[in-house]
């Protein structure tokens, strides 16, 4: 416990010591692309029971080293995904309403699409645990975004969960 507290205090001190002279983090090209999503997005999704409204909120956090995404923002089903670089490559951790936290690694970043697949070391029991297994983000243009999530159940790919968003203009 004392070691953890020391590490937390030391980390906070380092961040505070950097103060205003600390340069914002510049990451992989894909992370830099996601930073442009900052703001609120509204759209619809069909989870098998007809279209429902959905809100996504994005913000750049941790001195530019991560992007936070909140799906179904401000509702009981809110889910948070943190995008960050891992070993120089975009990765994510998805805090799901299913009660698990699948981590995914980027498998392809071409043009306006970024695709992720479940990281082998994330601790999800693929054969038995229902989870989100893959995601493709498509930045259609500066004001339109599509998510295509793929769930897994009993070790097999399940449904696609496409979400289509439009940026809310302030």
Long-range contacts (C-beta under 8 A, 24 or more apart in sequence): 15-63, 22-63, 24-63, 24-64, 25-62, 25-63, 25-64, 25-65, 26-64, 27-64, 27-65, 27-84, 27-85, 27-90, 28-85, 28-88, 28-89, 28-90, 29-109, 30-90, 30-106, 30-109, 30-114, 31-67, 31-83, 31-84, 31-85, 31-90, 33-114, 33-139, 34-58, 34-67, 34-83, 34-90, 34-114, 34-137, 35-60, 35-64, 35-67, 36-139, 36-142, 37-67, 37-69, 37-139, 37-145, 38-67, 39-167, 39-168, 39-170, 40-73, 40-167, 40-168, 41-145, 41-165, 41-166, 41-167, 41-168, 42-165, 42-166, 42-168, 43-163, 43-164, 43-165, 43-166, 44-163, 44-164, 45-161, 45-162, 45-163, 45-164, 46-162, 47-161, 48-159, 54-163, 54-165, 56-145, 56-163, 56-165, 71-163, 72-97, 90-114, 90-116, 91-116, 91-119, 92-116, 92-135, 94-132, 94-135, 96-131, 96-132, 98-130, 98-131, 98-132, 100-124, 100-129, 100-131, 102-131, 102-132, 102-133, 104-134, 104-135, 112-138, 112-139, 112-140, 113-137, 113-138, 113-139, 118-152, 126-152, 126-155, 127-154, 127-155, 128-154, 128-155, 130-158, 133-157, 142-167, 143-167, 143-169
